[in-house]
Amino acid sequence: MVVFSPLCGHRVMQVISTIALTPNLQSMVQYDFNVGSFAQFGDPWMIPRMDHRTQRTDYRNMSHLAIRQHLDAENFTEDFVLVDAYTEQSHAIWWVTATEESEFMTDLVTGLGVPPVTYPGENFTLWQSHILTQDFAYEYEGISSGGGSMDEIIPRFDFNVPYDPHDPQDPPYTNGQNYSSKEEALYLTIAPYIHATFAEVIYTNDPNITGGNISRNAPPWCVSLTPEAAHLSGLLSAAQLSGDAALMEWSAFGIWGTWPPYHSRPPRPGDVIALTLYHDWDNPRWPPPGVAGPFPGPTGPPLPPRIKSSQQCAPRKFRRPRPAPLSMAATA
């Protein structure tokens, strides 16, 4: 039986609302989070926390900065998202970054000679991004796991122009990705980490596969699930595909409980084989995008500490390089 191991855990994001959160609006926000977090596969990247803080009426007349400072006073200094009067129409939320990150970004742009716009009575610059809700989980994970920062997803942000914390950022940021489209999003999901028995795998040492699978560092053997085991597990098998798509479904493997994970021999009867494969979006075990599915148990043991890495937990995203401000480019 194929056993799934949670790879990265769930990130829980606090939701604050500056308006009355009706059941319809709450359902819409949850749906958009589910779509962008690929919750249909039972192990979403992000879960929105809608609790007593979300429903607080005293936040409805506060500015974003005032809410940030109020939460700081309650010792809640983490990132959160804001639902406002435009969310229902725009399907967008505000990502308000942690206080420490706001201070870092202010020091960064000030050091580059382009300090942010300041306003009377405000002794702190709040950094925030107006972003489509479905894009948020993907962008947040890509930035936090990849060592980026919020400036990458602030609409119209330019290191040569002072950041304005009161900018309405309309229209909100979007990367244009359709998370409900299998063709667009299939390989954006994080491939689940699984354990399988010898009878459930196929293996090869074909150099066209092992040598061409650059992302796996060309191990001497690659494995995939048999078509039958893949179908029962809701995953894709290399035997079902061809060309580049098949290459993605051949995985370097480890024998569970041993190190290193790559081995010069093929798997043997009695081995518990650890590998990663992608979800089969057309498999009937998965609900449609936007509907949260149960974790595809049974649940296996956690990853060994030496195997787990931030890159395994990061969405597959290429970050654009930051442009040098004009003040720096002129002296380069």
C-alpha positions in Angstrom: 0.0 0.0 0.0 1.3 3.4 -1.0 1.8 5.6 2.1 1.8 9.4 2.1 4.1 11.5 4.3 3.2 15.2 4.9 6.2 17.1 3.4 6.0 20.6 4.6 3.1 21.0 7.0 0.3 23.5 6.8 1.0 27.2 7.1 -1.9 28.9 8.9 -2.6 32.5 8.0 -4.6 34.8 10.3 -7.5 36.6 8.5 -8.6 40.0 9.7 -11.7 41.7 8.3 -12.5 45.4 8.2 -16.1 44.6 7.3 -18.8 42.3 8.5 -17.7 38.8 7.3 -20.9 37.4 5.9 -21.2 33.6 5.3 -21.1 34.2 1.5 -17.9 36.3 1.8 -16.3 33.8 4.2 -17.1 30.9 1.8 -15.6 32.9 -1.1 -12.4 33.6 0.8 -12.1 30.0 1.9 -12.7 28.8 -1.7 -10.1 31.1 -3.2 -7.5 30.0 -0.6 -8.4 26.3 -1.4 -7.9 26.8 -5.1 -4.5 28.6 -4.7 -3.3 26.1 -2.1 -4.3 23.0 -4.1 -6.4 21.9 -1.1 -8.2 19.3 -3.3 -5.2 17.0 -2.8 -5.7 17.0 1.0 -2.4 18.7 2.0 -2.9 22.4 1.3 0.0 24.9 1.4 -2.0 27.3 3.5 -5.1 27.4 5.7 -6.8 30.7 6.5 -7.6 31.1 10.2 -11.0 32.8 10.5 -11.7 33.1 14.3 -12.5 35.6 17.0 -9.9 38.0 15.7 -11.5 37.9 12.2 -14.9 39.0 13.5 -13.8 41.8 15.9 -16.0 44.8 15.3 -13.4 47.3 16.6 -11.2 46.6 13.6 -13.8 47.9 11.1 -13.0 51.5 11.6 -9.2 51.1 11.9 -6.6 51.7 9.2 -4.3 48.8 8.2 -1.5 50.4 10.2 -3.7 50.8 13.3 -4.7 47.1 13.1 -1.0 46.1 12.7 0.0 48.1 15.8 -3.0 46.8 17.8 -2.0 43.2 17.0 1.6 44.0 17.9 0.4 45.2 21.3 -1.3 41.9 21.8 2.0 40.2 21.0 0.8 39.0 17.5 3.6 40.3 15.2 3.2 37.8 12.4 2.0 38.3 8.9 -1.8 38.4 8.4 -4.3 39.0 5.6 -7.0 41.7 5.5 -10.4 41.3 3.9 -12.0 44.6 3.1 -15.0 46.1 1.3 -13.6 45.4 -2.1 -12.7 41.7 -1.5 -16.1 40.3 -2.6 -15.9 42.1 -5.9 -12.2 41.9 -6.6 -11.4 38.4 -5.1 -8.3 40.1 -3.6 -7.0 40.5 0.0 -4.2 42.6 1.6 -1.1 40.8 2.7 0.2 42.8 5.7 3.7 41.7 6.5 5.2 41.1 9.9 6.4 44.2 11.8 10.0 43.1 11.6 9.8 42.7 7.8 8.3 46.2 7.4 11.2 47.6 9.4 13.7 45.7 7.2 12.1 46.9 4.0 12.0 50.5 5.2 15.7 50.3 6.1 16.5 48.7 2.8 14.9 51.3 0.5 16.2 54.1 2.8 19.7 52.8 2.4 19.3 52.7 -1.3 18.4 56.4 -1.3 14.7 56.1 -2.0 13.0 56.3 1.5 9.2 55.6 1.6 6.6 58.2 1.7 5.7 59.3 5.2 2.5 60.8 6.6 1.9 63.0 9.7 1.2 61.1 12.8 2.7 57.8 11.5 6.1 56.9 12.9 6.1 53.5 11.2 5.8 52.5 7.5 3.5 49.5 6.9 4.5 47.3 4.0 1.6 45.5 2.4 0.5 44.0 -0.9 -2.9 44.0 -2.5 -3.1 40.6 -4.2 -5.6 38.2 -5.7 -6.5 35.7 -3.0 -5.9 32.7 -5.2 -2.3 33.9 -5.9 -1.5 34.6 -2.3 -0.5 31.1 -1.0 1.7 30.4 -4.0 3.4 33.8 -3.9 3.9 33.8 -0.1 5.4 30.3 -0.1 7.7 31.2 -3.0 8.9 34.3 -1.3 9.3 33.0 2.3 10.9 29.7 1.2 13.1 31.3 -1.5 14.4 34.2 0.6 12.5 36.9 -1.3 10.5 39.8 0.0 7.2 41.5 -0.5 8.5 44.1 -3.0 8.2 41.4 -5.7 4.4 41.3 -5.6 3.5 45.0 -4.8 1.7 46.3 -7.9 3.8 48.8 -9.8 6.6 48.7 -7.2 9.8 50.3 -8.4 13.0 50.7 -6.4 13.5 54.1 -8.0 10.2 55.4 -6.7 9.4 55.9 -3.0 7.0 53.3 -1.7 3.7 54.8 -0.6 2.0 52.8 2.2 -1.3 54.5 1.3 -1.3 53.5 -2.3 -4.6 51.7 -3.1 -2.7 49.2 -5.3 -5.6 49.0 -7.7 -5.8 46.7 -9.6 -4.3 44.1 -7.3 -1.3 42.0 -8.1 -1.7 38.8 -10.0 0.8 36.5 -11.7 -1.9 35.4 -14.2 -1.7 31.7 -13.1 -4.9 29.6 -13.4 -4.7 27.3 -10.4 -7.8 25.4 -11.6 -6.2 24.4 -14.9 -4.4 21.1 -14.9 -2.5 22.1 -18.0 -1.2 25.3 -16.3 -0.8 24.2 -12.7 0.0 20.5 -12.8 3.7 20.9 -12.1 3.4 23.9 -9.8 2.1 21.7 -7.0 4.5 20.2 -4.5 5.0 16.5 -5.5 3.9 14.4 -2.5 6.5 12.3 -0.7 5.4 8.6 -0.6 6.6 5.2 0.5 5.8 2.1 -1.7 6.6 -1.6 -1.6 8.7 -3.4 -4.2 5.6 -4.8 -5.9 4.2 -1.2 -6.4 7.2 0.2 -8.3 8.8 -0.1 -11.7 12.4 0.9 -12.1 15.0 1.6 -14.8 18.7 2.4 -15.4 18.1 3.7 -18.9 20.7 6.5 -19.4 18.2 8.4 -21.5 16.1 8.7 -18.3 18.6 8.8 -15.5 21.0 11.0 -17.5 18.2 13.3 -18.8 16.6 13.7 -15.4 18.8 16.6 -14.4 16.7 17.7 -11.4 17.5 14.3 -9.9 21.3 14.6 -10.3 21.4 11.6 -12.7 21.1 8.8 -10.2 22.0 5.3 -11.5 18.4 4.1 -11.0 15.0 5.8 -11.2 11.7 4.4 -10.0 8.0 5.2 -10.5 4.8 3.6 -9.4 3.1 0.9 -11.5 0.1 2.2 -13.3 -2.2 0.2 -11.0 -0.6 1.6 -7.8 -0.5 5.1 -9.2 -4.2 5.0 -10.1 -5.2 3.8 -6.6 -3.1 6.5 -5.0 -4.3 9.4 -7.3 -0.8 9.9 -8.7 0.9 9.8 -12.1 3.1 7.0 -13.2 5.9 7.4 -15.8 4.4 4.3 -17.5 1.2 6.2 -18.3 3.0 9.1 -20.0 5.6 9.8 -22.7 8.3 12.3 -23.5 9.1 15.1 -21.1 5.9 14.4 -19.0 7.1 10.8 -18.4 10.6 12.1 -17.4 9.0 14.1 -14.6 7.5 11.0 -13.2 10.7 9.0 -12.9 12.1 9.7 -9.4 15.4 9.2 -7.7 14.6 6.9 -4.8 15.8 5.9 -1.3 15.4 2.8 0.7 13.4 4.0 3.8 15.6 4.5 6.9 18.9 4.6 5.1 21.2 7.3 3.9 22.1 8.5 1.3 18.8 8.4 -0.6 20.3 7.5 -4.0 21.5 3.9 -4.5 23.5 2.1 -7.1 21.3 -1.0 -7.0 17.7 -1.5 -8.1 15.0 -1.9 -5.4 14.6 -5.5 -4.0 11.7 -7.4 -2.4 11.3 -6.3 1.2 12.5 -2.7 0.5 10.3 0.2 1.5 11.0 2.7 -1.3 10.7 6.5 -0.8 10.0 8.6 -3.9 8.0 11.7 -5.1 5.4 11.8 -7.8 2.9 14.3 -9.0 -0.9 14.2 -8.5 -3.2 12.9 -11.3 -5.7 15.8 -11.6 -8.1 13.5 -13.5 -8.1 10.8 -10.9 -11.6 10.4 -9.3 -10.2 10.3 -5.7 -9.5 14.1 -5.9 -12.4 16.6 -5.7 -12.5 19.6 -8.0 -10.3 22.7 -7.3 -11.7 24.8 -4.5 -13.0 21.8 -2.6 -10.8 20.7 0.2 -10.1 17.0 0.1 -9.1 14.8 3.0 -5.4 13.9 3.5 -4.8 10.9 1.2 -3.8 8.5 4.1 -2.6 6.3 5.4 0.0 8.5 6.9 3.6 7.4 6.9 6.5 8.4 9.1 7.9 12.0 8.7 10.8 12.8 6.5 14.3 12.1 7.9 15.9 15.4 9.0 18.7 15.1 6.4 16.3 14.7 3.5 13.9 17.6 4.3 14.9 20.9 2.8 13.3 24.3 2.1 13.6 23.6 -1.6 11.4 20.6 -1.4 8.8 22.8 0.4 9.0 25.7 -2.0 6.7 26.1 -5.0 8.5 25.7 -8.3 8.9 29.4 -9.2 11.6 31.4 -10.9 12.1 34.7 -9.2 12.9 37.8 -11.3 16.1 39.6 -10.4 15.8 42.9 -8.5 16.6 45.9 -10.6 19.3 48.2 -9.3 18.0 51.6 -8.3 19.1 54.5 -10.5 21.2 55.9 -7.7 23.2 52.6 -7.6 23.2 51.9 -11.3 24.8 55.3 -11.9 27.8 54.4 -9.6 28.2 50.8 -10.7 
